[in-house]
Amino acid sequence: QVQLVESGGGLVQAGGSLRLSCAASGIIFRINAMGWYRQAPGKQREFLAVISPGGNTNYADSVKGRFTISRDSAKNTVWLQMNSLKPDDTAVYYCNVPGASDWGQGTQVTVSS
């Protein structure tokens, strides 16, 4: 059974930074791409970033240049470094294998203006 535990969220002022972590178990982490997603109140969950097993990355336009995804397959962990945060970044953030249907609890990020 896949387990994804996101952490690192919190309250930050606009322009600040946060680093989110995602610990994965129940999957062969090293062969799976991993992605970060978010869902703001009243909105659909949206894709933010993905990293391949080999470290290739892709980002949504809304976060490109501000967010950085990274991974350590030895630790079964993926991170999302978020810089220059904006109030519009306020959401619950999730990690997952792209295309998977089971989601973790997520971690709340709140950016104040």
C-alpha positions as CSV (number, residue, x, y, z in Angstrom):
1,Q,0.0,0.0,0.0
2,V,1.4,3.4,-1.0
3,Q,1.9,5.9,1.8
4,L,2.8,9.5,1.1
5,V,3.6,11.8,4.0
6,E,3.9,15.4,3.2
7,S,5.4,17.9,5.7
8,G,7.0,21.3,5.9
9,G,4.0,23.5,5.3
10,G,3.2,26.5,7.4
11,L,2.4,30.2,7.5
12,V,4.8,32.5,5.7
13,Q,4.8,36.1,4.5
14,A,4.7,37.0,0.9
15,G,8.2,36.8,-0.6
16,G,9.2,34.1,1.9
17,S,10.3,30.5,1.4
18,L,9.3,27.1,2.5
19,R,10.7,23.6,1.8
20,L,8.2,20.8,1.6
21,S,9.2,17.2,2.1
22,C,7.4,14.0,1.0
23,A,8.3,10.6,2.4
24,A,7.1,7.7,0.3
25,S,6.7,4.1,1.1
26,G,5.0,1.1,-0.5
27,I,6.3,2.0,-4.0
28,I,9.6,1.3,-5.8
29,F,10.5,4.9,-5.4
30,R,13.7,4.8,-7.5
31,I,11.8,3.8,-10.7
32,N,8.9,6.2,-10.3
33,A,8.5,9.8,-11.3
34,M,7.3,11.9,-8.5
35,G,5.2,15.1,-8.6
36,W,4.0,17.9,-6.5
37,Y,0.5,19.2,-6.7
38,R,-1.7,21.7,-4.8
39,Q,-5.4,22.4,-4.2
40,A,-6.6,25.8,-3.1
41,P,-10.1,26.2,-1.5
42,G,-12.8,25.9,-4.1
43,K,-10.4,25.0,-6.9
44,Q,-9.3,21.8,-8.5
45,R,-6.0,20.1,-7.7
46,E,-3.3,21.4,-10.0
47,F,0.0,20.1,-11.1
48,L,3.1,22.0,-10.0
49,A,6.3,20.0,-10.8
50,V,7.5,16.5,-11.6
51,I,10.9,14.8,-11.4
52,S,11.8,11.7,-13.3
53,P,13.8,8.8,-11.8
54,G,16.9,10.3,-13.5
55,G,16.3,13.8,-12.2
56,N,14.7,15.5,-15.2
57,T,12.2,18.1,-14.1
58,N,9.2,19.9,-15.5
59,Y,7.2,22.7,-13.9
60,A,3.9,24.4,-14.3
61,D,4.3,28.0,-15.7
62,S,2.8,29.4,-12.5
63,V,5.8,28.2,-10.4
64,K,8.6,28.0,-12.9
65,G,11.6,29.9,-11.6
66,R,10.3,30.0,-8.1
67,F,9.9,26.4,-7.1
68,T,12.5,23.6,-7.4
69,I,11.7,19.9,-7.1
70,S,14.4,17.4,-6.0
71,R,14.6,13.9,-4.9
72,D,16.8,11.4,-3.0
73,S,15.9,7.8,-4.0
74,A,18.1,6.4,-1.2
75,K,15.8,8.2,1.2
76,N,12.5,7.7,-0.7
77,T,12.0,11.4,-0.4
78,V,11.1,14.2,-2.7
79,W,11.3,17.9,-1.8
80,L,9.8,21.1,-3.1
81,Q,11.7,24.2,-2.4
82,M,9.4,27.2,-2.8
83,N,10.8,30.7,-3.0
84,S,9.2,34.1,-3.6
85,L,5.9,32.9,-2.3
86,K,2.7,34.8,-3.1
87,P,-0.7,34.8,-1.5
88,D,-2.0,32.9,-4.5
89,D,0.3,30.0,-3.5
90,T,-1.9,29.4,-0.5
91,A,-3.2,25.8,-0.8
92,V,-2.8,22.2,0.5
93,Y,0.2,20.7,-1.1
94,Y,0.5,17.0,-2.1
95,C,3.1,14.7,-3.6
96,N,2.3,11.7,-5.7
97,V,3.2,9.4,-8.5
98,P,1.8,11.0,-11.6
99,G,-1.5,9.3,-12.5
100,A,-2.0,7.7,-9.1
101,S,-5.4,8.0,-7.5
102,D,-4.6,7.6,-3.8
103,W,-3.5,10.8,-2.1
104,G,-1.9,11.6,1.2
105,Q,-3.0,14.2,3.8
106,G,-1.1,17.0,2.2
107,T,0.5,19.9,4.0
108,Q,-1.1,23.3,4.3
109,V,0.8,26.3,3.0
110,T,-0.5,29.8,3.8
111,V,1.1,32.9,2.4
112,S,0.0,36.2,4.0
113,S,0.2,39.5,2.2
